[in-house]
Amino acid sequence: MWNDIIALRSVAFWLQWFAVALVFIGGFLQVAKVVVDRRVNVLTAIEQHPNNQAITSGGATVELTEKADRQANAHFMDSGAYIAFGRGNDAMLVMRSLDSFANQNGKGEILWRGVLALDAADTGIGHPIRFLKDAEYLQIGFGQLPANSEIKKGSVILTLNGVVRLEIAIPAQRMDNDRVLIRDLDAFKASLK
């Protein structure tokens, strides 16, 4: 074969077209690699967004303004507060404190404050932060706050994983027995997108 010029020309012809085909295949593979790399980058960015991270720790500061003329200047060392995100009858995430504070501000208002922590064994641990979009309400309670009190305003500042900071306004309302309920969580849910 090495001495047959016609056979060598035929082999050269096919090798040339095979090389051209390999160039096109290589170009196609490079384009495909670029497309796959872009998709990987997009998915990595989505996965690394703080709201997609699993909840591992959390804390909250709750402040309520109660309409009341009675005197109060207390640190309730054995009576704390709690918040609970709920859906139906199920608690999705609960934070508690062992103590709370109540102070009359001289304007016919008592300011209630609690600094809460997330229990490491809470059922919300391990879920992505964005799972709180499924919450239907937020329930708040203070152990020493009288039942059926009139709440003028308040706020919950929630920190999850030490990175995500979320705020929820507490609207004016009469307490439902011993709890404050927030059913309109639309602004909160919008911040989780």
Contacts in CASP RR format, 6 or more apart in sequence:
PFRMAT RR
TARGET T0000
AUTHOR 0000-0000-0000
METHOD contacts of the structure
MODEL  1
MWNDIIALRSVAFWLQWFAVALVFIGGFLQVAKVVVDRRVNVLTAIEQHP
NNQAITSGGATVELTEKADRQANAHFMDSGAYIAFGRGNDAMLVMRSLDS
FANQNGKGEILWRGVLALDAADTGIGHPIRFLKDAEYLQIGFGQLPANSE
IKKGSVILTLNGVVRLEIAIPAQRMDNDRVLIRDLDAFKASLK
1 7 0 8 1.000
1 8 0 8 1.000
2 8 0 8 1.000
46 52 0 8 1.000
50 129 0 8 1.000
50 161 0 8 1.000
50 163 0 8 1.000
50 164 0 8 1.000
51 128 0 8 1.000
51 129 0 8 1.000
51 130 0 8 1.000
51 164 0 8 1.000
51 192 0 8 1.000
51 193 0 8 1.000
52 128 0 8 1.000
52 129 0 8 1.000
52 130 0 8 1.000
53 128 0 8 1.000
53 129 0 8 1.000
53 161 0 8 1.000
53 163 0 8 1.000
53 164 0 8 1.000
54 125 0 8 1.000
54 126 0 8 1.000
54 127 0 8 1.000
54 128 0 8 1.000
55 93 0 8 1.000
55 118 0 8 1.000
55 124 0 8 1.000
55 125 0 8 1.000
55 126 0 8 1.000
55 127 0 8 1.000
55 128 0 8 1.000
55 129 0 8 1.000
55 160 0 8 1.000
55 161 0 8 1.000
56 125 0 8 1.000
56 126 0 8 1.000
56 161 0 8 1.000
57 118 0 8 1.000
57 120 0 8 1.000
57 160 0 8 1.000
57 161 0 8 1.000
57 162 0 8 1.000
58 95 0 8 1.000
58 117 0 8 1.000
58 118 0 8 1.000
58 158 0 8 1.000
58 159 0 8 1.000
58 160 0 8 1.000
58 161 0 8 1.000
58 162 0 8 1.000
59 95 0 8 1.000
59 115 0 8 1.000
59 116 0 8 1.000
59 117 0 8 1.000
59 118 0 8 1.000
59 158 0 8 1.000
59 159 0 8 1.000
59 160 0 8 1.000
60 83 0 8 1.000
60 95 0 8 1.000
60 115 0 8 1.000
60 116 0 8 1.000
60 156 0 8 1.000
60 157 0 8 1.000
60 158 0 8 1.000
60 159 0 8 1.000
61 113 0 8 1.000
61 114 0 8 1.000
61 115 0 8 1.000
61 116 0 8 1.000
61 156 0 8 1.000
61 157 0 8 1.000
62 81 0 8 1.000
62 83 0 8 1.000
62 112 0 8 1.000
62 113 0 8 1.000
62 114 0 8 1.000
62 116 0 8 1.000
62 140 0 8 1.000
62 154 0 8 1.000
62 155 0 8 1.000
62 156 0 8 1.000
63 111 0 8 1.000
63 112 0 8 1.000
63 113 0 8 1.000
63 114 0 8 1.000
63 154 0 8 1.000
63 155 0 8 1.000
64 111 0 8 1.000
64 112 0 8 1.000
64 113 0 8 1.000
64 140 0 8 1.000
64 142 0 8 1.000
64 145 0 8 1.000
64 151 0 8 1.000
64 153 0 8 1.000
64 154 0 8 1.000
64 170 0 8 1.000
64 180 0 8 1.000
65 109 0 8 1.000
65 110 0 8 1.000
65 111 0 8 1.000
65 112 0 8 1.000
65 151 0 8 1.000
65 152 0 8 1.000
65 153 0 8 1.000
65 154 0 8 1.000
66 109 0 8 1.000
66 110 0 8 1.000
66 111 0 8 1.000
66 112 0 8 1.000
66 145 0 8 1.000
66 149 0 8 1.000
66 150 0 8 1.000
66 151 0 8 1.000
66 152 0 8 1.000
67 108 0 8 1.000
67 109 0 8 1.000
67 149 0 8 1.000
67 150 0 8 1.000
67 151 0 8 1.000
67 152 0 8 1.000
68 104 0 8 1.000
68 108 0 8 1.000
68 109 0 8 1.000
68 110 0 8 1.000
68 149 0 8 1.000
68 150 0 8 1.000
69 108 0 8 1.000
70 104 0 8 1.000
70 110 0 8 1.000
71 104 0 8 1.000
72 102 0 8 1.000
72 103 0 8 1.000
72 104 0 8 1.000
72 110 0 8 1.000
73 102 0 8 1.000
73 103 0 8 1.000
73 104 0 8 1.000
74 101 0 8 1.000
74 102 0 8 1.000
74 103 0 8 1.000
74 144 0 8 1.000
75 99 0 8 1.000
75 100 0 8 1.000
75 101 0 8 1.000
76 99 0 8 1.000
76 100 0 8 1.000
76 101 0 8 1.000
76 102 0 8 1.000
76 143 0 8 1.000
76 144 0 8 1.000
77 98 0 8 1.000
77 99 0 8 1.000
78 98 0 8 1.000
78 99 0 8 1.000
79 99 0 8 1.000
79 100 0 8 1.000
79 142 0 8 1.000
79 143 0 8 1.000
79 144 0 8 1.000
80 96 0 8 1.000
80 97 0 8 1.000
80 98 0 8 1.000
80 99 0 8 1.000
80 100 0 8 1.000
80 114 0 8 1.000
80 142 0 8 1.000
80 143 0 8 1.000
80 144 0 8 1.000
81 96 0 8 1.000
81 97 0 8 1.000
81 100 0 8 1.000
81 112 0 8 1.000
81 114 0 8 1.000
81 116 0 8 1.000
81 140 0 8 1.000
81 141 0 8 1.000
81 142 0 8 1.000
81 143 0 8 1.000
82 94 0 8 1.000
82 95 0 8 1.000
82 96 0 8 1.000
82 97 0 8 1.000
82 116 0 8 1.000
82 139 0 8 1.000
82 140 0 8 1.000
82 141 0 8 1.000
83 94 0 8 1.000
83 95 0 8 1.000
83 116 0 8 1.000
83 138 0 8 1.000
83 139 0 8 1.000
83 140 0 8 1.000
83 141 0 8 1.000
83 156 0 8 1.000
83 158 0 8 1.000
84 91 0 8 1.000
84 92 0 8 1.000
84 93 0 8 1.000
84 94 0 8 1.000
84 95 0 8 1.000
84 138 0 8 1.000
84 139 0 8 1.000
85 91 0 8 1.000
85 92 0 8 1.000
85 93 0 8 1.000
85 94 0 8 1.000
85 132 0 8 1.000
85 135 0 8 1.000
85 137 0 8 1.000
85 138 0 8 1.000
86 92 0 8 1.000
86 93 0 8 1.000
86 135 0 8 1.000
86 136 0 8 1.000
86 137 0 8 1.000
86 138 0 8 1.000
86 139 0 8 1.000
87 134 0 8 1.000
87 135 0 8 1.000
87 136 0 8 1.000
88 136 0 8 1.000
91 123 0 8 1.000
92 123 0 8 1.000
92 124 0 8 1.000
92 127 0 8 1.000
92 131 0 8 1.000
92 132 0 8 1.000
92 134 0 8 1.000
92 135 0 8 1.000
93 118 0 8 1.000
93 122 0 8 1.000
93 123 0 8 1.000
93 124 0 8 1.000
93 132 0 8 1.000
93 135 0 8 1.000
94 118 0 8 1.000
94 119 0 8 1.000
94 122 0 8 1.000
95 116 0 8 1.000
95 117 0 8 1.000
95 118 0 8 1.000
95 119 0 8 1.000
95 122 0 8 1.000
95 158 0 8 1.000
96 116 0 8 1.000
96 117 0 8 1.000
96 119 0 8 1.000
97 114 0 8 1.000
97 115 0 8 1.000
97 116 0 8 1.000
97 117 0 8 1.000
99 114 0 8 1.000
100 112 0 8 1.000
100 113 0 8 1.000
100 114 0 8 1.000
100 142 0 8 1.000
100 143 0 8 1.000
100 144 0 8 1.000
101 111 0 8 1.000
101 112 0 8 1.000
101 113 0 8 1.000
101 114 0 8 1.000
102 110 0 8 1.000
102 111 0 8 1.000
102 112 0 8 1.000
102 113 0 8 1.000
102 142 0 8 1.000
102 144 0 8 1.000
102 145 0 8 1.000
103 110 0 8 1.000
103 111 0 8 1.000
103 113 0 8 1.000
104 110 0 8 1.000
105 111 0 8 1.000
109 152 0 8 1.000
112 142 0 8 1.000
112 145 0 8 1.000
114 142 0 8 1.000
118 125 0 8 1.000
118 160 0 8 1.000
124 131 0 8 1.000
129 160 0 8 1.000
129 161 0 8 1.000
129 164 0 8 1.000
129 192 0 8 1.000
130 192 0 8 1.000
130 193 0 8 1.000
132 188 0 8 1.000
132 189 0 8 1.000
132 192 0 8 1.000
133 189 0 8 1.000
133 192 0 8 1.000
133 193 0 8 1.000
135 185 0 8 1.000
135 189 0 8 1.000
136 183 0 8 1.000
136 185 0 8 1.000
137 181 0 8 1.000
137 182 0 8 1.000
137 183 0 8 1.000
137 185 0 8 1.000
138 156 0 8 1.000
138 168 0 8 1.000
138 181 0 8 1.000
138 182 0 8 1.000
138 185 0 8 1.000
138 188 0 8 1.000
139 179 0 8 1.000
139 180 0 8 1.000
139 181 0 8 1.000
139 182 0 8 1.000
140 156 0 8 1.000
140 170 0 8 1.000
140 179 0 8 1.000
140 180 0 8 1.000
140 181 0 8 1.000
140 182 0 8 1.000
141 178 0 8 1.000
141 179 0 8 1.000
141 180 0 8 1.000
143 178 0 8 1.000
145 175 0 8 1.000
145 178 0 8 1.000
147 175 0 8 1.000
147 177 0 8 1.000
147 178 0 8 1.000
148 174 0 8 1.000
148 175 0 8 1.000
148 177 0 8 1.000
149 174 0 8 1.000
149 175 0 8 1.000
150 172 0 8 1.000
150 173 0 8 1.000
150 174 0 8 1.000
150 175 0 8 1.000
151 170 0 8 1.000
151 172 0 8 1.000
151 173 0 8 1.000
151 174 0 8 1.000
151 175 0 8 1.000
151 180 0 8 1.000
152 172 0 8 1.000
153 169 0 8 1.000
153 170 0 8 1.000
153 171 0 8 1.000
153 172 0 8 1.000
154 169 0 8 1.000
154 170 0 8 1.000
155 167 0 8 1.000
155 168 0 8 1.000
155 169 0 8 1.000
155 170 0 8 1.000
156 167 0 8 1.000
156 168 0 8 1.000
156 170 0 8 1.000
157 165 0 8 1.000
157 166 0 8 1.000
157 167 0 8 1.000
158 165 0 8 1.000
158 166 0 8 1.000
158 167 0 8 1.000
158 168 0 8 1.000
159 165 0 8 1.000
159 166 0 8 1.000
160 166 0 8 1.000
166 188 0 8 1.000
166 191 0 8 1.000
166 192 0 8 1.000
167 188 0 8 1.000
168 182 0 8 1.000
168 185 0 8 1.000
168 187 0 8 1.000
168 188 0 8 1.000
169 187 0 8 1.000
170 180 0 8 1.000
170 182 0 8 1.000
171 182 0 8 1.000
171 184 0 8 1.000
173 180 0 8 1.000
173 181 0 8 1.000
END
